[in-house]
Amino acid sequence: MSSIRVEQLGKAFRIKKKQEGFAGSFKSLLKPLYEDKTAVDGITFSARQGETVAFLGPNGAGKSTTIKMLTGILHPTIGFAEVLGCCPWTERTKLSYRIGSVFGQKSQLWYHLPPIDTFELMSRIYELRRSDYLQRRDEMIERFELAPYMNTPVRKLSLGERMRCEIAASLLHRPQVLFLDEPTIGLDVVVKQRIRRLIHELNEQEGTTVFLTSHDAGDIEQLCERAIVINYGRIVFDDRVELMKLRYMTHKTIRLVVADDPGDMDIPGATVVERSETKVVLSVDTSLTTIEAALTNVMSSRRIIDVTIEDPPMEEIITRMYGDFGEEDCSS
Amino acid sequence: MSTEDRTNSASYYSITEHDQPGKLRRQLSFVLRSWTLNLAGAMEFRLSFLLTAGMMMINNIVWIVFWGLYFNRFQVLNGWELHDVMMLWAVSAGGFGLMATFFGNASRIANIIATGQLDVYLAQPKPVLLHVLISRMSVSAIGDVLFALLVFAIFGDKSAAGIAKFGLAMAIAAVIFIFFSVIVNCLAFWVGNTEGLSIQLFNALLTFTTYPTSIFKSWGKLVLFAVIPAGFISYLPIGLLREINLPFLIGALAVSALFVACGTLLFYRGLKRYTSGNMMTLRR
C-alpha cells in the first residue's frame, strides 16, 4: 500500500531580480524585474508504508520544497500528491494528525521553556488521550534518554539534546509517516549515530514510513533502503541505495603493504592517494582499468605483503554524484 | 526485516481523539495551555517581566495626568467630560492590551509570513490563524490591561451592568484591533514584507482611538468611521458606557464581525500564496 503518491508535482516561485549595490536597489524600486524559478519540475514517485526513503540532491535541487508540499505547507503550481490517502494542501489538518515533521532549521520547541512544557502543549495540539499521551511521553523520554533535560529551558540545551527533544516531540502522536528535513545538520558524530539508531528502531518497531532529506552520507547509508535523487527539480535517480552506490561507484580503493619503499608509481587508470615507507593507497578508476590489471602492474615490480580492496565511502559517492550533475548541466 | 514485514508487524493505533465528540472543549484546552505557556515563558525573566509591565502602566498614566490637567482648566471638551476621556483610555488601552497579551502575534504576522515562520504552524493540526495569534504574549501589554482595570476601578460604573458594558467595550475594541492588524499584516502575502507599513497603519488606528470623536468634524469623522475604524472604539465611552446608543452599538458589533470575517478570509486566501523561507527559527 502506498503511503506517499506523487504525480507530476511541480512548484514555481516568482523571484525578484536586483542588480548589485544601492543603484540596483533604487532601479529595482522603480522598475522591478521578476524571474520565474522552477523549484520542482513535475516529479513522480511513490513510497510504500514502512519504507525508508532518502530524498537527495545538491542545495537548491527542490528537496525542501517537495517536503513542504507533501506536508501541506506549500501549495503546488501543478500536479497531484497523496499522503496516507489525503491531499496535503486541501486536507492539511486531517493529514497532520497522522504525519510528523522535523525541520532541522525550524524548531517547534518553545525556546524559553523546558521540553516537558512543549510536550504538554503537543498533547493538546494533537488532542491525545491523556493516558495514552503520558505512556507515550514516558516511552519517548526513555527511548531518547531525555530525562535529564526535560525540565531545562530549551535555550540551555546543546544542539544535539535539542534535536533529540525535537524528534521525540514530533513522534508523540504516533505518526504513520515521518518527514525529516536535514535532521542531523550541525550535530556531532555520536549524536548523529544515536539519532539514526532511534529513527531506525522506530521504523522497525512501528512501521513508520521515513522520508528524509540529508546531505549526510551516514544518514542515507544507515537509515535508508531507497534513494530518490533530485536535481534542478527533476528526479535523476530512484532506486535502492545499494544500486546508487554501484552506479556512482566508479572508483575503488586499494590499500597495499609492500616489502620495500615503493618509490614512484605510474599505473594507468590509478592514482596514488597516500604513500608512506611501506604503505600505499591507490584510487582505481574502474571505468579505465580493472582491479586485477592495477594489482598486476604493482606486483610486476614490487613484493606485496598485504592487500585490501575497499568501496569508497558514501560521502565520496555523493560528492561524485553531485559533481556529475554539475558537469551535465555545464555540457547541456 | 523487509518493508512488508515491518508494515504487517507494526500494528498502527491512533492515540489522538480528534474525531471524537468534545472538539470545542479540546480546542479551549489548547488555547488555555498556549496562554499559560506564554505567561510562563514571560515569567522566565522575572525582573524584566515586572519592569516591562510596570513601565507600560507608568507610560499610560502620563497621558492620564495630561488629560487631568486639561480638564482642570476646561470642564468639557465638545460634550466630553473627564470621566468619558478616562473611560476612552481604559477601553483603548484595555482593548489593545487584550490583543497584545492574548493574541500577541497579531502585529507580527507580516514578519512571520515574510520570514517563513508559518511552517511550524502549518505542519500542526490546529486552525493556523488562531494558532499563530495565541502563540505570543507581549509582556508590556499586561501593563495596559492592568492600567485599563485600574482606570475603570477609579472612574468606571462598578454596577453589574457597568462592568458588563465595560467588558463588552473592551471586547469590541480588542476584536477590531486584532482583525484590523490581521488584515494589514496579510498584505505580506501579496506584496512581500510589509512589516513597516502594517505597523504604521496599526499605529494610525491606535492613535485615533485615544482622542474623543467629538474633536473631529465632517471629513475627519468620515475617515474615522469609514477608513480606519477608530471611531467604533473611541465613541464607545459615549455610545455604550454613558448610555446605550443602539444604532452605534449594532454598527460597532457589525463592523467587528465584518473585520473578523475579512481578516480570516484574507489570511486563508493568502496561505495559498505562502512561499515559506529558509531562515532558522525558534519559538519564543
Interface residues (C-beta under 8 A of the other chain):
Chain A: M1 F13 R48 Q49 G50 E51 S64 T65 K68 T71 G72 I73 L74 H75 R92 T93 K94 S96 Y97 R98 S101 F103 Q105 K106 S107 Q108 L109 W110 Y111 H112 L113 D117 E120 L121 R124 I125 Y126 E127 L128 R129 D132 Y133 R136 P153 V154 H173 R174 Q176 N203 E204 Q205 E206 G207 T208 E225
Chain B: M1 T3 E4 R6 T7 N8 S9 A10 Y12 Y13 S14 I15 T16 E17 H18 R26 S29 F30 R33 S34 L37 A40 G41 E44 F45 Q117 L118 D119 V120 L122 A123 Q124 P125 K126 L271 K272 R273 Y274 T275 S276 N278 M279 M280 T281 L282 R283 R284
